[in-house]
Amino acid sequence: MLQENISKTNDNFEQYKERISNFSGEFELGLFIHIARKSILWVIAFFLLAWGGAVIYLRYVQPVYESSSVIQLQTSDRATKILDVNNSMNENSNELAEAVELLRSKVFFKRILSKLDLEVGYYTEGTFISNELYLGSPFTVKATIFNPEITGTHIYVDFTTINGGVVNYKIKGKTYSQKFIANQPLRFEHFELTVSVKNYNEIKLQQNLVKRNSYYFVFNDINSLVNQLYPSLEVKQLNDAAKTIQLSFKDFNAQKAADIVTKMTDEYSDFDTERKGESAKSVLNFINEQLDVAFDNLKTSEGTVQDFKKTNNLASEQQELKVVNTTRLNDLQDRIIQLDLQENVLKKIASNINNTKTVDTYKMLATLAGTEYEGSISNSLDEINKLLIAKENALYDATPDNQSIKNIDYQIAVQRKLMVESLDAIVESVVDKKNSLINKANEFEHSFANTPENEMEYGRLQRLFAINEKYYTLLLEKKTEYSISKAGFVSQSVTLETAQVPSTPVSPNKKTTLLIAMLIALLSSLGLILIRYLSHNQISSLNEITKHTQATASILGIVPKYRQHIPVSQLLVDKSPKSLVAEAFRSIRTNLQFISNAPGPKIIALTSTISGEGKTFVAINLAGIIAFSGKKVIILDLDMRKPKIHMGFNAENSKGMSTLLIEKDELLNTIQHSSMQGLDFITAGPIPPNPSELIISPKMEEILETLKTMYDVIIVDNPPVGLVSDGIAMIQKADYPIYIFRADYSKRNFIQIVDRLYNESNIKHLSVILNGVDVERKSYGYNYGYGYGYGYGYGYGYYDDNNGSKKSGKKKKP
């Protein structure tokens, strides 16, 4: 039995695969529509569920609001342009891209959040979702945190009076609870806080609701807050030529979204001015440091010159002549000092790169300002600085041991190494130049070897004084220029579109949500119908029988589905002679004549594959319709394992074919008469242990021969041949062997039994009747009328089974 079930499952699976492979070529629209109609309740259920799900989704999902702003970059430093100061902070060829990256960076976003009132978040807790109150909270909290573990914990506040209530929270499985008085400090293990009530009427109104929501607050960690809110930030370039940038932020609280965008636009101008002003500030700090040193050196050298003149009683006129001779030597010394300064600056930069983890590009560019190496070094410094910023942003989402962080560290190390090697090469070049100038200066001084010692010394002191004076004057000039430049720099970024508090959410969109829900319902319905279509394995039309059978079985016709429930097979054609069912049996009776019209009594043997296909119902009503034509008909119930004829005629089954075949009863004693004239029947009798042997016994042949002398037509109700082989012998003897299928009940593989009877059992004149057809499927597209298309009924309309009411529908003429 198990092996048979496995084999049947495999056959069904193979048929399912075959239907999928032949889907495009064998698609049957009528069947598809029929299955769709049968699935209409499922389709309605899918749409109702989708609609309900969409309504619940829109009801309980928090709305998301989006606020946006548009800014235009337009920076300038008019003072620098007027003074023609070589200020590196204004040399930026890709300002728009850098501004976008700055606004998009987590470092800048952290700065924004830290300047908003987000240290404490206020919420109301509902059944499914919590709503952030933000600035609309009816109470505020000022707290001092002792233990950072408290951040992120829900701390509930229950107001019992206008001046107090209870604060409670749970952390690590332990619950903490204390009563508080408004505006008075309350100390817990993890923090100390003071609760202030802003709007007690709102609190009271909330607590009087039937479905009361609890108030709670959360201490926010700025880094966690950045990671939580950063995905909702979007910064994009709108127009490169116009230098416009759009900032947008999404949040569950509309006011909060607008405040963050507004703060970003305002803070960008301050941050931009501050960062770019650091360059001038760094230069001024350097100049101020050098001014003090230069002033001391100038004062010392001036005093030394005066003291030397007094001590050696040198005449000024004479000394002035000597100084002219030393002009060339002074020029050489100036160049040596400049190279010495450059060497110190380059060594300082190399030291900073090697000894610090971060690189302040603006500060180093300020240090390089005015040197001939500024352009070549600034590009390398920018590359290192960008890598350091990328690393800092990446550390928000990854640990230092992450491979992406290690890759950035490797790139930084490479850039540092290249930078240091470049600086070493430049320093070496500067040192070579300085040494060459020193040698030339020494040679020039040697040419004055014959000059008196006092005059030589005075010339040296005078030369040193001139250098210090010139250096001091230069520093004063540069200080003036950079001070004006710093004051003249103003960020002129224009806000073209200010952030507004959104009134409607961007998500969920009601129309879109409902549309998606209906689309899901539609796709689910189509999927269900398609699956049921592909797995459909029932016979639904005569067309399917003729298409799948290899035998030349005759099609007698169909029997329409009876409109009312029939508990047992019974005679209907006598109660409703003008019904559609009666007309169908008349058509079958007519079609029998085309199979065999020879004179003499006939045997009609009916069988099916399994029980429940309407074999007994067809036998009884076919006998009744033949009896209507004036012929004497008798029905033999040979389905002795599951007899039903006696139930159809409401007769006893104490004797019948089983007792007749064992010669326990006489033939005339077993014949029973129905209410219809000319229609008799013999029941199956008591169930025997060996029905197969009884059917093929000689006694059966003898009974048939006797009945042929008494009746015009003998109709034999055989057992299903798909379950047992009892009925095959009788079908082989019949003049009209008929095989019964039931629409939407019999499986398609049952048709193979017809082929086997035709080929193996040599039943060449086998006929087929399709029972239980729903003829009201007008759009089904199947040839239901094929079997009874020769005509039945006259005129238009037919009468229903019991009440005689006339039904619309044109009937074919005979």
C-alpha positions in Angstrom: 0.0 0.0 0.0 2.8 2.4 0.9 4.6 1.6 -2.4 1.3 2.4 -4.3 1.0 5.8 -2.5 4.7 6.6 -3.3 4.1 5.6 -7.0 0.9 7.8 -7.1 2.8 10.7 -5.6 5.5 10.4 -8.2 3.0 10.2 -11.0 1.3 13.4 -9.7 4.7 15.1 -9.5 5.6 14.1 -13.0 2.3 15.4 -14.3 2.8 18.7 -12.4 6.3 19.1 -14.0 4.8 18.2 -17.4 2.1 20.9 -17.0 4.8 23.5 -16.1 6.9 22.6 -19.1 3.9 22.7 -21.5 2.3 25.7 -19.8 2.9 28.2 -22.6 1.8 25.8 -25.3 -1.2 24.3 -23.6 -2.6 27.2 -21.6 -6.4 26.8 -21.3 -8.0 30.1 -20.7 -11.4 28.5 -19.9 -9.9 26.3 -17.2 -7.9 29.2 -15.8 -11.1 31.3 -15.6 -13.0 28.5 -14.0 -10.3 28.0 -11.3 -10.2 31.8 -10.8 -14.0 31.7 -10.1 -13.6 28.8 -7.7 -10.9 30.8 -5.9 -12.9 33.9 -5.6 -13.3 33.6 -1.9 -9.5 33.3 -1.5 -9.1 36.3 -3.7 -11.5 38.3 -1.6 -9.7 37.1 1.5 -6.3 38.2 0.1 -7.6 41.6 -0.7 -9.3 42.0 2.7 -6.1 40.9 4.5 -4.0 43.2 2.4 -6.3 46.1 3.0 -6.4 45.4 6.7 -2.7 45.0 6.9 -2.2 48.3 5.1 -4.6 50.0 7.5 -2.9 48.5 10.6 0.5 49.5 9.1 -0.6 53.1 8.6 -2.1 53.2 12.0 0.9 51.9 14.0 3.9 52.7 12.0 5.5 56.0 13.1 5.4 58.7 10.4 8.8 59.9 9.1 9.2 63.6 8.4 11.8 65.2 6.1 13.1 68.7 6.3 15.5 70.2 3.7 17.5 73.3 3.0 19.6 74.6 0.0 22.8 76.6 0.4 25.0 78.3 -2.1 28.7 78.6 -1.6 30.1 82.1 -2.3 33.2 82.6 -0.2 35.7 85.5 -0.7 38.4 87.4 1.2 38.4 90.9 -0.2 41.1 92.2 2.1 43.5 89.5 0.9 42.8 90.4 -2.7 43.4 94.1 -2.0 46.6 93.4 -0.1 47.7 90.7 -2.5 48.6 88.5 0.4 49.7 85.0 -0.6 47.2 83.3 1.7 47.0 79.6 1.1 43.6 79.3 2.8 42.0 80.8 -0.3 43.5 78.5 -2.8 40.9 75.9 -3.2 40.1 74.6 -6.6 37.5 72.1 -5.5 35.6 74.0 -2.8 32.2 72.5 -3.6 33.2 68.9 -3.3 35.1 69.6 -0.1 32.1 71.4 1.4 29.9 68.4 0.6 32.3 66.0 2.3 32.5 68.3 5.3 28.8 68.6 5.6 28.5 64.8 5.2 31.2 63.9 7.7 30.4 62.4 11.1 32.8 64.9 12.7 30.7 67.8 11.6 27.5 66.0 12.3 28.7 65.3 15.9 29.4 69.0 16.2 25.8 69.8 15.2 24.2 67.4 17.6 26.4 68.5 20.5 25.0 72.1 20.0 21.4 71.0 20.0 19.4 70.1 23.2 19.7 66.4 22.7 21.5 65.3 25.9 18.1 64.1 27.2 15.4 62.5 25.0 11.8 62.7 26.1 9.2 60.1 25.0 5.7 58.7 25.5 5.4 55.0 25.4 2.5 53.5 23.6 1.3 49.9 23.1 3.4 49.3 20.0 5.5 52.5 19.4 7.1 55.3 21.4 6.7 58.9 20.3 9.6 61.4 20.9 8.4 64.6 22.4 11.6 66.6 21.7 10.9 70.2 22.6 7.2 69.5 23.3 7.8 67.6 26.5 5.6 68.8 29.4 8.5 68.3 31.8 12.3 68.7 31.7 15.2 67.0 33.5 18.6 68.4 34.5 21.0 65.7 35.5 24.5 64.8 36.5 25.6 61.4 35.4 27.9 59.3 37.6 27.9 56.1 35.6 27.8 56.0 31.8 26.0 52.7 31.9 22.8 54.6 32.4 22.9 56.1 28.9 20.2 54.6 26.7 18.1 53.3 29.6 14.4 54.1 29.8 13.8 56.1 33.0 10.0 56.4 33.6 8.4 59.4 35.3 4.9 58.9 36.9 3.4 62.2 38.0 1.0 61.8 40.9 0.6 65.5 41.8 1.6 68.8 40.2 4.6 68.9 42.4 5.9 65.4 42.4 5.7 61.7 41.5 7.8 58.6 41.1 11.0 58.0 39.0 11.9 54.4 38.3 14.1 52.5 35.9 15.6 49.0 35.5 19.2 48.2 34.7 21.0 44.9 34.7 17.9 43.2 36.2 17.7 45.6 39.2 14.9 48.1 39.6 15.4 51.5 41.1 12.5 53.7 42.2 12.2 56.9 44.2 9.6 59.6 44.8 10.6 63.0 43.7 9.5 66.6 44.3 9.5 69.0 41.4 12.6 71.4 41.2 14.4 69.5 44.0 17.4 67.2 43.4 17.0 63.5 43.5 20.0 61.2 43.8 20.3 57.7 42.4 23.2 55.3 42.2 23.9 56.2 38.5 22.9 59.9 38.4 21.4 62.9 40.2 18.5 64.8 38.6 16.0 67.6 39.0 12.6 67.3 37.4 10.8 70.5 36.4 7.1 70.5 35.3 6.4 72.8 32.4 2.7 71.9 31.6 0.9 69.8 34.2 -2.4 70.2 32.4 -1.1 68.2 29.5 0.3 65.6 31.8 -3.1 65.3 33.6 -4.9 65.1 30.3 -2.7 62.3 29.2 -3.1 60.4 32.5 -6.9 60.7 32.4 -7.1 58.9 29.1 -8.5 55.4 29.0 -5.4 54.1 27.2 -2.7 55.9 29.2 0.8 56.3 27.8 3.8 56.4 30.1 6.3 59.2 30.1 10.0 58.3 30.1 13.3 59.9 29.2 16.7 58.7 28.1 20.2 60.0 28.6 21.8 60.1 25.2 25.5 59.3 24.4 26.6 61.7 21.7 28.6 59.0 19.8 25.7 56.6 19.9 23.4 59.4 18.8 25.6 60.2 15.9 25.5 56.5 14.7 21.8 56.4 15.2 20.8 59.6 13.4 23.6 59.7 10.7 21.9 57.4 8.2 19.0 59.8 8.1 21.2 62.6 6.8 21.6 63.3 3.1 23.9 65.8 1.5 24.0 66.2 -2.3 25.2 68.6 -4.9 22.3 70.2 -6.8 24.2 72.3 -9.4 28.0 72.4 -9.8 28.0 75.6 -11.7 25.8 77.4 -9.2 27.7 75.8 -6.3 24.4 74.7 -4.6 24.1 72.0 -2.0 20.9 70.4 -0.6 20.8 69.2 3.0 18.0 67.0 4.1 17.2 65.0 7.3 14.5 62.5 8.1 13.2 61.9 11.6 10.1 60.7 13.4 9.8 64.2 15.0 9.1 67.0 12.5 10.5 69.8 14.7 13.7 67.9 15.4 14.3 67.3 11.6 13.9 71.0 10.9 16.1 72.0 13.8 19.0 69.7 12.7 18.9 71.0 9.1 18.7 74.7 10.3 21.6 74.2 12.7 23.7 72.6 9.9 23.2 75.6 7.6 23.9 78.1 10.4 26.9 76.2 11.7 28.5 75.7 8.3 29.1 79.4 7.9 30.7 79.6 11.4 32.6 76.5 11.0 33.8 77.5 7.5 35.0 80.9 8.8 36.6 79.4 11.9 38.5 76.7 10.0 39.8 79.1 7.3 40.6 81.8 9.8 42.9 79.4 11.6 45.5 79.9 8.9 45.8 83.6 9.4 45.6 83.1 13.2 48.5 80.6 13.0 50.6 83.0 10.9 49.9 85.9 13.3 50.9 83.8 16.3 54.1 82.9 14.6 54.8 86.6 13.7 54.2 87.7 17.3 56.6 85.1 18.6 59.2 86.2 16.1 58.6 89.9 16.8 59.6 89.5 20.4 62.8 87.7 19.5 63.6 90.1 16.6 63.0 93.2 18.8 65.4 91.8 21.5 68.0 91.1 18.8 67.6 94.5 17.3 67.9 96.3 20.6 71.0 94.3 21.5 72.7 94.9 18.2 71.9 98.6 18.3 73.4 98.9 21.8 76.4 96.9 20.7 77.1 99.3 17.8 76.7 102.4 20.0 79.0 101.0 22.7 81.6 100.0 20.1 81.7 103.5 18.6 82.1 105.2 21.9 84.8 102.8 23.0 86.9 103.0 19.8 86.1 106.7 19.1 85.1 106.0 15.5 83.9 108.8 13.2 80.5 108.2 11.7 81.6 109.7 8.3 84.5 107.4 8.0 82.5 104.4 9.0 79.8 105.1 6.5 82.4 104.8 3.7 83.4 101.4 5.0 79.8 100.3 5.2 79.4 100.8 1.5 82.2 98.4 0.8 80.4 95.7 2.8 77.0 95.9 1.0 77.7 92.9 -1.1 78.7 91.0 2.0 75.3 92.0 3.6 73.4 90.6 0.7 75.1 87.3 1.0 74.3 87.2 4.7 70.6 88.0 4.0 70.4 85.1 1.6 72.1 82.8 4.1 69.6 83.8 6.8 66.6 83.2 4.5 67.9 79.7 3.7 68.5 79.1 7.3 64.9 80.0 8.1 63.6 77.7 5.3 65.7 74.9 6.6 64.2 75.3 10.1 60.6 75.4 8.7 61.1 72.3 6.7 62.6 70.4 9.6 59.8 71.5 11.8 57.2 70.2 9.3 59.0 66.9 9.0 59.1 66.6 12.8 55.4 67.2 13.1 54.6 64.6 10.5 56.7 62.0 12.2 55.7 62.7 15.8 52.0 63.5 15.6 49.0 61.3 14.6 47.1 64.1 13.0 48.2 66.7 10.5 46.8 70.2 10.8 46.9 71.2 7.1 45.9 74.8 7.7 48.6 75.3 10.4 51.4 73.8 8.3 50.3 75.7 5.2 50.5 78.9 7.3 54.0 78.0 8.4 54.9 77.4 4.7 53.3 80.7 3.5 55.7 82.8 1.5 58.2 80.0 0.9 59.1 78.8 -2.5 58.2 75.2 -1.5 54.6 76.0 -0.5 53.0 74.7 -3.7 54.8 71.4 -3.9 54.3 70.5 -0.3 50.7 71.6 0.2 49.3 68.9 -2.2 50.9 66.2 -0.2 49.7 67.7 3.1 46.1 67.7 1.7 46.3 64.0 0.8 47.5 63.1 4.3 44.8 65.3 5.9 42.0 63.7 3.8 43.2 60.2 4.7 43.1 61.1 8.4 39.6 62.5 8.1 38.5 59.3 6.3 40.0 57.2 9.1 38.2 59.3 11.8 34.9 58.9 10.0 35.4 55.2 9.5 36.2 54.7 13.3 32.6 55.5 14.0 31.5 52.2 12.3 34.6 50.0 12.8 37.2 49.1 15.3 41.0 49.9 14.9 41.6 46.3 14.1 39.2 46.4 11.1 40.8 45.7 7.7 39.4 48.9 6.2 41.1 50.9 9.0 44.3 49.1 8.5 44.2 49.9 4.8 43.8 53.6 5.6 46.7 53.4 8.1 48.8 51.8 5.4 48.0 54.6 2.9 48.7 57.3 5.6 52.1 55.6 6.3 53.0 55.6 2.6 52.0 59.3 2.2 54.0 60.2 5.4 57.0 58.3 4.1 56.8 60.0 0.7 56.4 63.4 2.4 59.3 62.9 4.7 61.6 61.7 1.9 60.5 64.8 -0.2 61.2 67.1 2.7 64.6 65.5 3.3 65.6 66.0 -0.3 64.5 69.7 -0.1 66.4 70.2 3.2 69.5 68.7 1.6 69.2 71.1 -1.3 68.7 74.1 1.0 71.7 73.1 3.1 73.9 72.8 -0.1 72.8 76.3 -1.2 73.4 77.8 2.3 76.9 76.2 2.5 77.8 77.6 -1.0 76.7 81.1 0.1 78.7 80.8 3.4 81.8 79.9 1.4 81.3 83.0 -0.9 80.8 85.2 2.2 84.0 83.9 3.7 85.9 84.6 0.5 84.5 88.1 0.4 85.4 88.8 4.1 89.0 87.5 3.3 89.3 90.3 0.7 88.9 92.8 3.6 91.7 91.2 5.6 93.9 94.3 5.3 91.2 96.6 6.7 91.9 97.8 10.2 90.6 95.5 12.9 88.3 98.1 14.5 86.8 99.1 11.2 86.2 95.5 10.3 84.5 94.8 13.6 82.4 98.0 13.3 81.3 97.0 9.8 80.3 93.5 11.1 78.3 95.0 13.9 76.7 97.5 11.6 75.8 94.7 9.2 74.2 92.6 11.9 72.2 95.6 13.1 70.9 96.3 9.6 69.8 92.6 9.2 67.9 92.7 12.5 66.3 96.0 11.6 65.2 94.8 8.2 63.8 91.5 9.7 61.9 93.4 12.4 60.4 95.8 9.8 59.4 92.9 7.6 57.6 91.1 10.5 55.7 94.3 11.3 54.5 94.6 7.7 53.4 91.0 7.6 51.6 91.3 10.9 49.6 94.3 9.6 48.7 92.5 6.3 47.6 89.2 8.0 45.6 91.1 10.6 43.6 92.9 7.9 43.2 89.6 6.0 41.8 87.8 9.0 39.4 90.6 9.6 38.4 90.8 6.0 37.5 87.1 5.6 33.7 86.6 5.7 31.8 83.4 4.7 29.2 84.5 2.2 27.4 81.2 1.9 23.8 82.0 1.1 20.8 80.0 2.3 18.6 79.8 -0.7 15.9 77.6 0.9 15.4 77.6 4.7 14.4 74.4 6.5 10.7 74.3 7.3 8.8 72.2 9.9 7.1 69.6 7.6 3.4 69.1 8.1 3.0 65.9 6.1 5.2 62.8 6.5 7.2 61.4 3.6 6.7 57.9 4.9 4.5 56.0 5.1 2.6 57.3 2.1 -1.0 56.4 2.4 -1.7 56.1 -1.3 1.5 54.2 -2.0 1.0 51.9 0.9 -2.6 51.0 -0.2 -1.5 50.6 -3.8 1.3 48.2 -2.7 -1.1 46.3 -0.5 -3.5 45.8 -3.4 -0.7 44.8 -5.7 0.5 42.2 -3.2 -3.1 40.9 -2.9 -3.4 40.8 -6.7 0.0 39.0 -7.1 -0.9 36.6 -4.3 -4.3 35.8 -5.9 -2.7 35.3 -9.3 -0.1 33.1 -7.7 -2.7 31.0 -6.0 -4.8 30.6 -9.1 -1.7 29.8 -11.1 -0.6 27.1 -8.6 -4.1 25.6 -8.6 -4.1 25.7 -12.4 -0.7 24.0 -12.6 -1.7 21.4 -10.0 -5.2 20.9 -11.5 -5.5 17.2 -12.3 -9.3 16.8 -12.6 -11.2 16.1 -15.8 -13.4 19.1 -16.6 -14.6 18.5 -20.1 -15.0 15.9 -22.8 -12.4 17.8 -24.7 -9.8 16.7 -22.1 -10.9 13.1 -22.4 -10.5 13.0 -26.2 -7.1 14.9 -25.9 -5.5 12.6 -23.4 -6.9 9.2 -24.5 -5.0 7.1 -27.1 -8.1 4.9 -27.7 -10.9 5.6 -30.1 -13.6 5.7 -27.4 -17.0 7.0 -28.4 -18.3 10.1 -26.6 -21.9 9.5 -25.7 -22.4 12.9 -24.0 -22.5 14.6 -20.7 -24.9 14.6 -17.7 -25.3 18.1 -16.2 -24.7 18.8 -12.6 -27.9 18.5 -10.6 -28.8 21.9 -9.0 -29.8 20.3 -5.7 -28.0 17.9 -3.3 -28.8 14.3 -3.9 -28.1 12.2 -0.8 -28.2 8.9 -2.8 -28.4 8.0 -6.4 -32.1 8.1 -7.4 -34.4 8.2 -10.4 -35.0 11.9 -11.5 -36.1 11.7 -15.1 -39.6 10.6 -14.1 -40.0 13.5 -11.6 -38.7 16.2 -14.0 -39.1 14.9 -17.5 -38.4 18.3 -19.1 -35.4 19.1 -16.9 -31.9 19.6 -18.3 -30.8 16.3 -16.8 -33.6 14.4 -18.5 -32.8 16.1 -21.8 -29.1 15.0 -21.4 -30.2 11.4 -20.9 -32.4 11.5 -23.9 -29.4 12.7 -25.9 -27.3 9.8 -24.6 -30.2 7.4 -25.5 -30.2 8.8 -29.0 -26.4 8.5 -29.3 -26.5 4.8 -28.3 -28.3 4.1 -31.5 -25.2 5.3 -33.5 -23.0 2.7 -31.7 -25.2 -0.3 -32.4 -28.7 -0.3 -34.0 -29.0 -4.1 -34.5 -32.4 -5.6 -33.5 -32.8 -7.7 -30.3 -32.3 -7.2 -26.6 -29.2 -5.2 -25.6 -26.9 -5.3 -22.6 -25.6 -1.9 -21.3 -22.7 -2.3 -18.8 -21.6 0.7 -16.8 -18.4 1.1 -14.8 -16.0 3.8 -13.5 -12.6 4.1 -12.0 -13.5 4.7 -8.3 -16.6 5.1 -6.3 -18.4 8.4 -6.3 -18.2 9.2 -10.0 -22.0 8.7 -10.5 -22.1 5.3 -12.1 -25.2 4.2 -10.2 -27.0 7.5 -10.8 -26.3 7.3 -14.6 -27.5 3.6 -14.6 -30.8 4.4 -12.9 -31.7 7.5 -14.9 -30.5 6.0 -18.2 -32.8 3.0 -17.5 -35.6 5.4 -16.7 -35.2 7.4 -19.9 -35.1 4.2 -22.0 -38.2 3.0 -20.2 -39.9 6.2 -21.2 -39.5 5.2 -24.8 -41.8 2.2 -24.2 -39.1 -0.5 -23.8 -38.8 -2.9 -20.9 -35.7 -2.3 -18.9 -34.1 -4.1 -16.0 -31.2 -2.9 -13.8 -28.7 -5.4 -12.3 -26.6 -4.4 -9.4 -23.4 -6.3 -9.7 -21.4 -3.9 -7.4 -21.8 -6.4 -4.7 -19.1 -4.9 -2.5 -20.8 -1.5 -2.3 -24.4 -1.9 -3.5 -26.5 1.2 -4.1 -29.3 0.3 -6.4 -31.6 -0.6 -3.6 -31.1 2.8 -1.9 -31.9 4.5 -5.2 -35.3 2.8 -5.4 -35.8 2.7 -1.6 -36.1 -1.1 -1.7 -34.9 -4.0 0.5 -31.6 -5.8 -0.2 -32.2 -9.1 1.5 -32.1 -11.0 -1.7 -30.7 -10.2 -5.1 -27.8 -11.1 -7.5 -25.6 -12.7 -4.8 -28.4 -15.1 -3.7 -29.4 -15.6 -7.3 -25.9 -16.6 -8.4 -25.5 -19.1 -5.7 -28.9 -20.5 -6.6 -30.5 -19.7 -3.3 -33.3 -17.7 -4.9 -35.2 -18.0 -8.1 -34.9 -15.2 -10.8 -38.5 -14.1 -10.6 -38.4 -13.8 -6.8 -35.5 -11.4 -7.0 -37.0 -9.1 -9.6 -38.4 -5.9 -8.1 -40.6 -3.3 -9.8 -40.1 0.4 -9.7 -42.7 3.1 -9.7 -42.1 3.6 -13.5 -43.8 1.3 -15.9 -41.5 -1.0 -17.7 -38.5 -0.4 -15.3 -37.5 -3.3 -13.0 -34.4 -4.0 -11.0 -32.5 -6.7 -9.2 -30.5 -5.5 -6.1 -27.1 -6.8 -5.2 -28.3 -8.8 -2.3 -26.2 -9.7 0.8 -22.5 -8.9 0.3 -20.7 -12.2 -0.7 -17.1 -13.1 0.2 -16.3 -13.9 -3.5 -18.1 -11.5 -5.9 -15.5 -11.9 -8.7 -16.1 -15.7 -8.9 -19.9 -15.2 -8.8 -19.8 -12.7 -11.7 -17.8 -14.9 -14.0 -19.7 -18.1 -13.1 -21.8 -19.9 -15.7 -24.9 -19.0 -13.7 -24.4 -15.3 -14.6 -24.5 -16.2 -18.3 -27.6 -18.2 -17.8 -29.3 -15.3 -15.9 -28.5 -12.9 -18.7 -29.9 -15.2 -21.4 -33.1 -15.6 -19.4 -33.5 -11.8 -18.9 -33.0 -11.2 -22.6 -36.2 -13.1 -23.3 -38.0 -10.9 -20.8 -36.6 -7.4 -21.3 -35.5 -5.2 -24.2 -32.5 -3.6 -22.4 -30.4 -5.0 -19.5 -28.4 -2.3 -17.7 -25.6 -3.7 -15.5 -24.2 -1.5 -12.7 -20.6 -3.0 -12.4 -18.1 -2.3 -9.7 -15.4 0.3 -10.4 -12.6 -1.3 -12.5 -10.0 1.1 -11.0 -10.3 -0.7 -7.7 -11.3 -4.3 -8.6 -11.4 -6.3 -11.8 -14.9 -7.8 -11.2 -16.7 -5.8 -13.8 -14.3 -6.3 -16.8 -15.9 -9.6 -17.8 -19.4 -8.1 -17.9 -18.1 -5.1 -19.9 -16.6 -7.4 -22.5 -20.0 -9.1 -22.9 -22.0 -5.9 -23.1 -23.4 -4.5 -26.3 -22.9 -1.0 -25.0 -20.0 -0.8 -22.5 -20.0 2.6 -20.9 -17.3 4.3 -18.8 -18.3 7.0 -16.4 -16.2 10.1 -15.5 -17.3 12.8 -13.2 -16.3 16.4 -14.0 -14.0 18.1 -11.4 -13.7 14.8 -9.5 -12.2 12.2 -11.7 -8.4 12.5 -12.1 -6.8 12.8 -15.6 -4.8 9.7 -15.1 -8.1 7.7 -14.9 -8.3 8.1 -18.7 -5.4 5.6 -19.0 -7.8 2.9 -17.8 -9.9 3.5 -20.8 -6.8 3.0 -23.0 -6.1 -0.2 -21.1 -9.6 -1.6 -21.5 -9.5 -0.8 -25.2 -6.0 -2.3 -25.8 -5.6 -5.0 -23.2 -9.1 -6.1 -22.6 -10.0 -5.7 -26.3 -13.2 -3.7 -25.7 -13.3 -1.8 -29.0 -16.7 -0.2 -28.7 -16.3 1.4 -25.3 -18.2 4.7 -24.8 -17.7 7.5 -22.3 -20.1 9.7 -20.4 -19.0 12.8 -18.4 -21.2 13.2 -15.4 -21.7 16.2 -13.1 -20.9 18.9 -15.6 -21.6 22.5 -14.6 -23.1 23.7 -17.9 -23.5 27.3 -16.6 -19.8 28.0 -17.1 -20.5 30.0 -20.3 -17.1 31.4 -20.4 -15.3 28.2 -19.6 -14.5 27.6 -23.2 -14.9 23.8 -23.2 -17.0 21.7 -25.6 -19.5 20.5 -23.0 -22.2 20.0 -25.7 -20.0 17.6 -27.7 -21.6 14.5 -26.4 -25.2 15.6 -26.6 -24.9 18.0 -29.4 -27.3 15.9 -31.6 -30.0 17.8 -29.9 -32.6 17.4 -27.2 -35.7 19.3 -26.3 -37.8 21.4 -28.5 -38.2 25.2 -28.7 -36.6 27.4 -26.1 -36.0 26.9 -22.5 -36.1 24.0 -20.1 -37.9 23.2 -16.9 -36.1 22.9 -13.6 -36.2 19.6 -11.7 -38.9 20.0 -9.1 -41.0 23.2 -9.5 -41.4 23.2 -13.2 -40.1 26.8 -13.6 -38.9 27.6 -17.0 -35.2 28.5 -17.4 -33.8 30.6 -20.2 -31.5 29.1 -22.8 -31.9 28.1 -26.4 -32.0 24.3 -27.0 -30.7 22.5 -30.0 -33.3 20.8 -32.2 -33.1 17.0 -32.8 
